[in-house]
Amino acid sequence: MKRLFYYADRYLEKSTWKDLALIKFCLFSIGVLAGIWMPSKGRKNAGKIALAVFVATYIPLMAKFFAVIMDKDEF
């Protein structure tokens, strides 16, 4: 597992924002496909889980983003 995280860190060091945007579009697309194939009786629970994961990940990401914006570095 440590090796996987090491390779992920190396990949991110060599990536640009465009690469990360492509990853996000890829993950979004696979999520849409999974949602299309989800049986109707399981969609409500899947929606609740997806909302919880979204909130749990969005808040820390935005907190870090705003911390970067508030940093007084001049570009």
PyRosetta script that sets phi, psi and omega in degrees:
from pyrosetta import init, pose_from_sequence

init()
pose = pose_from_sequence("MKRLFYYADRYLEKSTWKDLALIKFCLFSIGVLAGIWMPSKGRKNAGKIALAVFVATYIPLMAKFFAVIMDKDEF")
pose.set_psi(1, -38.5)
pose.set_omega(1, 179.7)
pose.set_phi(2, -61.3)
pose.set_psi(2, -37.4)
pose.set_omega(2, 179.6)
pose.set_phi(3, -65.1)
pose.set_psi(3, -39.9)
pose.set_omega(3, 178.4)
pose.set_phi(4, -61.5)
pose.set_psi(4, -45.1)
pose.set_omega(4, 178.4)
pose.set_phi(5, -65.8)
pose.set_psi(5, -35.9)
pose.set_omega(5, 177.1)
pose.set_phi(6, -61.9)
pose.set_psi(6, -46.8)
pose.set_omega(6, 179.0)
pose.set_phi(7, -65.3)
pose.set_psi(7, -36.5)
pose.set_omega(7, 177.6)
pose.set_phi(8, -64.0)
pose.set_psi(8, -41.8)
pose.set_omega(8, 177.7)
pose.set_phi(9, -63.5)
pose.set_psi(9, -42.6)
pose.set_omega(9, 178.3)
pose.set_phi(10, -63.3)
pose.set_psi(10, -40.8)
pose.set_omega(10, 178.6)
pose.set_phi(11, -61.3)
pose.set_psi(11, -44.4)
pose.set_omega(11, -179.0)
pose.set_phi(12, -66.5)
pose.set_psi(12, -34.7)
pose.set_omega(12, 177.7)
pose.set_phi(13, -62.8)
pose.set_psi(13, -31.5)
pose.set_omega(13, -177.9)
pose.set_phi(14, -94.8)
pose.set_psi(14, 0.8)
pose.set_omega(14, -176.6)
pose.set_phi(15, -95.8)
pose.set_psi(15, 156.5)
pose.set_omega(15, 173.0)
pose.set_phi(16, -108.8)
pose.set_psi(16, 177.2)
pose.set_omega(16, 178.5)
pose.set_phi(17, -63.1)
pose.set_psi(17, -27.9)
pose.set_omega(17, 179.8)
pose.set_phi(18, -67.8)
pose.set_psi(18, -40.0)
pose.set_omega(18, 177.2)
pose.set_phi(19, -63.1)
pose.set_psi(19, -43.2)
pose.set_omega(19, 179.9)
pose.set_phi(20, -66.4)
pose.set_psi(20, -35.2)
pose.set_omega(20, 176.3)
pose.set_phi(21, -64.2)
pose.set_psi(21, -40.3)
pose.set_omega(21, 177.5)
pose.set_phi(22, -63.2)
pose.set_psi(22, -40.0)
pose.set_omega(22, 177.4)
pose.set_phi(23, -61.6)
pose.set_psi(23, -42.8)
pose.set_omega(23, -179.5)
pose.set_phi(24, -64.9)
pose.set_psi(24, -41.6)
pose.set_omega(24, 177.2)
pose.set_phi(25, -64.0)
pose.set_psi(25, -38.8)
pose.set_omega(25, 178.0)
pose.set_phi(26, -62.1)
pose.set_psi(26, -48.0)
pose.set_omega(26, 180.0)
pose.set_phi(27, -65.7)
pose.set_psi(27, -37.6)
pose.set_omega(27, 177.2)
pose.set_phi(28, -62.6)
pose.set_psi(28, -43.7)
pose.set_omega(28, -178.6)
pose.set_phi(29, -63.4)
pose.set_psi(29, -42.2)
pose.set_omega(29, 178.9)
pose.set_phi(30, -67.3)
pose.set_psi(30, -31.4)
pose.set_omega(30, 175.5)
pose.set_phi(31, -67.0)
pose.set_psi(31, -40.4)
pose.set_omega(31, 177.3)
pose.set_phi(32, -64.1)
pose.set_psi(32, -44.0)
pose.set_omega(32, 178.4)
pose.set_phi(33, -61.9)
pose.set_psi(33, -41.4)
pose.set_omega(33, 177.9)
pose.set_phi(34, -63.4)
pose.set_psi(34, -38.2)
pose.set_omega(34, 178.5)
pose.set_phi(35, -66.9)
pose.set_psi(35, -35.0)
pose.set_omega(35, 178.6)
pose.set_phi(36, -66.0)
pose.set_psi(36, -38.4)
pose.set_omega(36, -177.0)
pose.set_phi(37, -85.8)
pose.set_psi(37, -6.2)
pose.set_omega(37, -178.4)
pose.set_phi(38, -70.5)
pose.set_psi(38, 130.6)
pose.set_omega(38, 175.7)
pose.set_phi(39, -61.6)
pose.set_psi(39, 148.1)
pose.set_omega(39, -174.4)
pose.set_phi(40, -60.2)
pose.set_psi(40, -31.4)
pose.set_omega(40, -179.0)
pose.set_phi(41, -72.6)
pose.set_psi(41, -18.8)
pose.set_omega(41, 179.8)
pose.set_phi(42, -99.0)
pose.set_psi(42, -5.0)
pose.set_omega(42, -175.6)
pose.set_phi(43, -66.3)
pose.set_psi(43, -35.9)
pose.set_omega(43, -177.8)
pose.set_phi(44, -64.7)
pose.set_psi(44, -46.8)
pose.set_omega(44, 178.5)
pose.set_phi(45, -66.2)
pose.set_psi(45, -40.0)
pose.set_omega(45, 178.4)
pose.set_phi(46, -63.4)
pose.set_psi(46, -37.9)
pose.set_omega(46, 177.5)
pose.set_phi(47, -64.3)
pose.set_psi(47, -41.0)
pose.set_omega(47, 178.0)
pose.set_phi(48, -64.1)
pose.set_psi(48, -43.0)
pose.set_omega(48, 179.2)
pose.set_phi(49, -65.1)
pose.set_psi(49, -43.6)
pose.set_omega(49, 179.5)
pose.set_phi(50, -62.5)
pose.set_psi(50, -40.3)
pose.set_omega(50, 178.6)
pose.set_phi(51, -64.4)
pose.set_psi(51, -42.6)
pose.set_omega(51, 179.2)
pose.set_phi(52, -63.3)
pose.set_psi(52, -42.8)
pose.set_omega(52, 178.7)
pose.set_phi(53, -65.6)
pose.set_psi(53, -41.1)
pose.set_omega(53, 178.7)
pose.set_phi(54, -59.7)
pose.set_psi(54, -50.1)
pose.set_omega(54, -179.1)
pose.set_phi(55, -63.7)
pose.set_psi(55, -42.3)
pose.set_omega(55, -178.3)
pose.set_phi(56, -66.0)
pose.set_psi(56, -26.0)
pose.set_omega(56, 179.4)
pose.set_phi(57, -98.2)
pose.set_psi(57, -31.8)
pose.set_omega(57, -176.6)
pose.set_phi(58, -68.4)
pose.set_psi(58, -42.8)
pose.set_omega(58, -177.1)
pose.set_phi(59, -61.1)
pose.set_psi(59, -50.5)
pose.set_omega(59, 178.4)
pose.set_phi(60, -65.1)
pose.set_psi(60, -35.9)
pose.set_omega(60, 178.3)
pose.set_phi(61, -63.2)
pose.set_psi(61, -44.0)
pose.set_omega(61, -179.8)
pose.set_phi(62, -71.0)
pose.set_psi(62, -34.1)
pose.set_omega(62, 176.7)
pose.set_phi(63, -62.0)
pose.set_psi(63, -43.3)
pose.set_omega(63, 178.0)
pose.set_phi(64, -66.7)
pose.set_psi(64, -41.1)
pose.set_omega(64, 179.2)
pose.set_phi(65, -61.0)
pose.set_psi(65, -46.2)
pose.set_omega(65, 179.9)
pose.set_phi(66, -68.1)
pose.set_psi(66, -31.1)
pose.set_omega(66, 175.1)
pose.set_phi(67, -64.7)
pose.set_psi(67, -38.0)
pose.set_omega(67, 176.8)
pose.set_phi(68, -66.8)
pose.set_psi(68, -40.6)
pose.set_omega(68, 178.9)
pose.set_phi(69, -64.7)
pose.set_psi(69, -40.4)
pose.set_omega(69, -177.5)
pose.set_phi(70, -73.3)
pose.set_psi(70, -17.6)
pose.set_omega(70, 177.5)
pose.set_phi(71, -61.8)
pose.set_psi(71, 137.6)
pose.set_omega(71, -171.4)
pose.set_phi(72, -83.4)
pose.set_psi(72, 18.6)
pose.set_omega(72, 177.4)
pose.set_phi(73, -66.5)
pose.set_psi(73, 135.2)
pose.set_omega(73, 174.4)
pose.set_phi(74, -96.1)
pose.set_psi(74, 141.3)
pose.set_omega(74, -179.9)
pose.set_phi(75, -97.4)
pose.dump_pdb("model.pdb")
